[in-house]
Amino acid sequence: MARYTGAVCKLCRREGVKLFLKGERCFKDKCGFERRSYAPGQHGQGRRPKISEYSTQLREKQKLKRIFGVLERQFKTTFKKAEMAKGITGENLLQLLMRRLDNAIYEMGFALSRREARQFIRHGHILVNGKRVDIPSYLLKSGEIVEIAEKSREMTGIKAAVEGQEGKSIPKWLEVDRANFKGTVVSLPAKDDFMLPVQEQLVVELYSR
């Protein structure tokens, strides 16, 4: 499937907020957003035009897509599923995105970024309930067990991610045993777990036009 392959720091600069797309680098002085927080392009430092309601809604959608690394077609499909499900559409949308396998791997601390998590999944390093899963968009269910394949646990990238997670909090809907490279989905993500710099209602309003 197609993926954005450009400079990810430009995405943070375009949205005007740090999206933590580059792992450890986002927490250091070398972070591109910290050094140049203005929008990319030759007019990035110029006077910003008045932002319309549509533009505000569009930026929230783009921000959410970029946080989870989802392209337009897949995002629309996910939104339709959220719209058809019972409950509040915006909360359903966030829950579906958070239940993605690549997001769970990142939240469990087995990858330094969602992009890296997708790479681990694509290369066959991840097991779900003991079976290899190579689809980053796989939706996890409550009770499912996610683990790093035994032969992959000595990989430099995975070991670095696990060692760098000391002190990092784990979302309440996940339970992690880092010593055994294993995590469990104890429940589906709830509203309190949506700690994202996004106003999901604006995304709903955009698609309701």
C-alpha positions as CSV (number, residue, x, y, z in Angstrom):
1,M,0.0,0.0,0.0
2,A,1.2,3.5,-0.8
3,R,2.7,5.5,2.1
4,Y,4.0,9.0,2.6
5,T,7.7,9.0,2.1
6,G,8.6,12.6,2.4
7,A,10.2,14.5,5.4
8,V,7.9,13.8,8.3
9,C,9.1,16.9,10.2
10,K,7.4,19.0,7.5
11,L,4.1,17.4,8.5
12,C,4.4,18.6,12.1
13,R,5.4,22.1,10.9
14,R,2.4,22.2,8.5
15,E,0.0,21.3,11.3
16,G,1.6,23.7,13.7
17,V,1.9,21.0,16.4
18,K,4.4,18.2,17.3
19,L,2.9,14.9,16.1
20,F,5.8,12.7,17.4
21,L,6.3,11.0,14.0
22,K,10.0,10.4,14.3
23,G,10.5,8.5,17.6
24,E,13.3,9.6,19.9
25,R,14.3,12.5,17.7
26,C,11.1,14.3,18.6
27,F,12.2,14.6,22.2
28,K,15.6,16.1,21.4
29,D,16.9,19.5,20.4
30,K,17.4,18.2,16.8
31,C,13.6,17.9,16.4
32,G,12.7,19.8,13.1
33,F,9.6,21.3,14.7
34,E,11.6,22.7,17.6
35,R,14.1,24.3,15.3
36,R,11.6,25.6,12.7
37,S,8.1,25.7,14.1
38,Y,6.8,27.8,11.2
39,A,5.0,26.2,8.2
40,P,7.3,24.8,5.4
41,G,7.7,26.5,2.1
42,Q,9.0,29.9,1.0
43,H,5.9,31.7,2.5
44,G,6.1,29.7,5.8
45,Q,7.3,32.6,7.9
46,G,5.0,35.1,6.2
47,R,1.7,36.5,7.4
48,R,-0.9,33.7,7.7
49,P,-4.2,34.2,5.9
50,K,-7.5,34.2,7.7
51,I,-8.5,30.6,8.5
52,S,-12.0,29.6,7.4
53,E,-14.2,27.1,9.2
54,Y,-13.6,24.6,6.4
55,S,-9.8,25.0,6.7
56,T,-9.9,24.4,10.4
57,Q,-11.9,21.2,9.9
58,L,-9.6,20.1,7.1
59,R,-6.5,20.7,9.3
60,E,-7.9,18.5,12.1
61,K,-8.6,15.7,9.6
62,Q,-5.1,16.0,8.2
63,K,-3.6,16.1,11.6
64,L,-5.4,12.9,12.6
65,K,-4.4,11.1,9.4
66,R,-0.8,12.0,9.9
67,I,-0.6,11.0,13.5
68,F,-1.7,7.4,12.6
69,G,0.0,7.4,9.2
70,V,-3.2,6.7,7.3
71,L,-3.8,7.8,3.7
72,E,-7.0,9.4,2.4
73,R,-8.8,6.3,1.1
74,Q,-8.2,4.2,4.1
75,F,-9.1,7.1,6.4
76,K,-12.5,7.5,4.6
77,T,-13.2,3.8,5.0
78,T,-12.4,4.0,8.7
79,F,-14.7,7.0,9.1
80,K,-17.6,5.1,7.3
81,K,-17.2,2.3,9.8
82,A,-17.2,4.7,12.7
83,E,-20.3,6.4,11.3
84,M,-22.2,3.1,11.0
85,A,-21.3,1.9,14.5
86,K,-23.4,2.6,17.5
87,G,-22.3,5.6,19.7
88,I,-20.7,8.9,18.9
89,T,-19.0,8.9,15.5
90,G,-16.0,11.0,16.6
91,E,-15.2,8.7,19.5
92,N,-15.8,5.6,17.3
93,L,-13.3,7.0,14.8
94,L,-10.6,7.5,17.4
95,Q,-11.2,4.1,18.9
96,L,-10.9,2.4,15.5
97,L,-7.6,4.2,14.8
98,M,-6.2,3.3,18.2
99,R,-7.1,-0.3,17.8
100,R,-4.9,-0.6,14.8
101,L,-2.0,-3.1,15.3
102,D,0.7,-0.6,14.4
103,N,-0.7,1.9,17.0
104,A,-0.8,-0.8,19.7
105,I,2.8,-1.9,19.0
106,Y,3.9,1.8,19.4
107,E,1.8,2.3,22.5
108,M,3.2,-0.9,24.1
109,G,6.7,0.5,23.6
110,F,7.9,-2.1,21.1
111,A,8.6,0.6,18.4
112,L,9.8,4.2,18.7
113,S,7.2,5.4,16.2
114,R,4.1,4.2,14.4
115,R,6.0,4.2,11.2
116,E,8.6,1.9,12.7
117,A,5.8,-0.3,14.1
118,R,4.4,-0.7,10.6
119,Q,7.8,-1.8,9.3
120,F,8.1,-4.5,12.1
121,I,4.6,-5.8,11.2
122,R,5.2,-5.8,7.5
123,H,8.5,-7.8,8.0
124,G,6.7,-10.5,10.0
125,H,8.1,-9.7,13.5
126,I,4.7,-9.5,15.2
127,L,2.4,-12.2,16.5
128,V,-1.2,-11.9,17.5
129,N,-2.6,-14.8,19.6
130,G,0.5,-16.8,18.5
131,K,0.0,-16.3,14.8
132,R,2.0,-14.0,12.5
133,V,0.1,-10.9,11.4
134,D,1.6,-8.6,8.7
135,I,-1.3,-6.2,8.3
136,P,-0.6,-2.9,10.2
137,S,-4.4,-1.9,10.0
138,Y,-5.4,-5.2,11.8
139,L,-8.0,-4.2,14.4
140,L,-7.3,-5.7,17.8
141,K,-10.1,-7.0,20.0
142,S,-10.3,-7.1,23.7
143,G,-8.4,-10.1,25.1
144,E,-6.0,-10.5,22.2
145,I,-2.3,-11.0,23.0
146,V,0.4,-9.2,20.9
147,E,4.0,-10.2,21.1
148,I,7.3,-10.0,19.3
149,A,8.3,-13.2,17.5
150,E,11.0,-14.9,19.5
151,K,13.6,-14.8,16.7
152,S,13.0,-11.0,16.4
153,R,13.6,-10.1,20.0
154,E,17.3,-9.5,19.6
155,M,16.8,-7.0,16.7
156,T,18.6,-3.7,17.4
157,G,15.5,-1.6,16.6
158,I,13.2,-3.6,18.9
159,K,15.7,-3.8,21.8
160,A,16.4,-0.1,21.5
161,A,12.6,0.7,21.6
162,V,12.0,-1.5,24.7
163,E,15.1,-0.2,26.6
164,G,14.0,3.4,25.8
165,Q,10.5,2.9,27.3
166,E,11.5,3.0,31.0
167,G,9.2,5.4,32.8
168,K,6.8,5.7,29.9
169,S,3.2,5.3,30.9
170,I,1.0,2.6,29.3
171,P,-2.6,3.3,28.2
172,K,-5.1,1.7,30.6
173,W,-6.6,-0.4,27.8
174,L,-3.3,-2.2,27.3
175,E,-1.2,-4.4,29.6
176,V,2.5,-4.9,28.8
177,D,5.1,-7.4,29.9
178,R,8.2,-5.9,28.4
179,A,10.5,-8.6,29.8
180,N,8.7,-11.2,27.7
181,F,8.1,-8.8,24.7
182,K,4.3,-9.3,25.1
183,G,1.2,-7.1,25.5
184,T,-2.5,-7.8,26.1
185,V,-5.5,-5.8,25.0
186,V,-7.4,-5.7,28.4
187,S,-10.3,-3.6,27.0
188,L,-11.2,-1.4,24.1
189,P,-10.0,2.2,24.2
190,A,-12.4,4.5,26.1
191,K,-12.9,8.3,25.9
192,D,-10.3,8.9,28.7
193,D,-7.7,7.2,26.6
194,F,-8.0,9.6,23.7
195,M,-5.0,11.8,24.6
196,L,-4.5,13.3,21.2
197,P,-4.1,16.9,20.1
198,V,-7.1,16.6,17.8
199,Q,-10.7,17.8,18.0
200,E,-12.4,14.8,16.4
201,Q,-15.8,16.6,16.2
202,L,-14.4,18.9,13.6
203,V,-13.5,15.9,11.5
204,V,-17.1,14.7,11.8
205,E,-18.4,18.1,10.8
206,L,-16.1,18.1,7.7
207,Y,-17.5,14.8,6.4
208,S,-21.0,16.0,7.2
209,R,-20.8,18.8,4.7
